[in-house]
Amino acid sequence: MKEQGIVIFPDGEILTFGKQVYTDQPNYLSSPGHEKSFIDEIEPSFEFKLSGLKYDFNKNLYQNAIDLSLAGLVFILNNTLNTTSKQESLCYVPELPSQEQLSILRENDYDSIFEINNIYQFNSNDFDDYQEYNSFYDYINAKEKRK
């Protein structure tokens, strides 16, 4: 994935942010600017403002990702460390995704893009209160069974 992150709104609108920059150094964290890219590109966007969602500048990106997923946003971060490591995602997903969000996740086949998926559905703002999924496929299936 070329971007640092993707957000998918409940209405199916997709916005990407940042450009992932990889290094060949095995222990070097690539693209540490996820938060700056989100604040510069997503937070001021028309779509974000229209959604009524708010970014809390008193919290970090990860705390905001939990809040935003609780409010219905799908939040996918490119968490790949460097050019020698596997493609990895860090995702925050809503408990009740819209049909549009599920369709987009299915159509874009993020499981084939990322070799390692860390998918979290938080039930509250408590860092220990979450459901973890091993793949987007598992998340989509679990949500479609509930409907």
Beta strands, then each sheet from edge to edge (+ up, - down):
strand 1: 5-8
strand 2: 14-17
strand 3: 74-78
strand 4: 88-92
strand 5: 116-122
strand 6: 130-133
sheet 1: 2+ 1- 3+ 4- 5- 6+
end
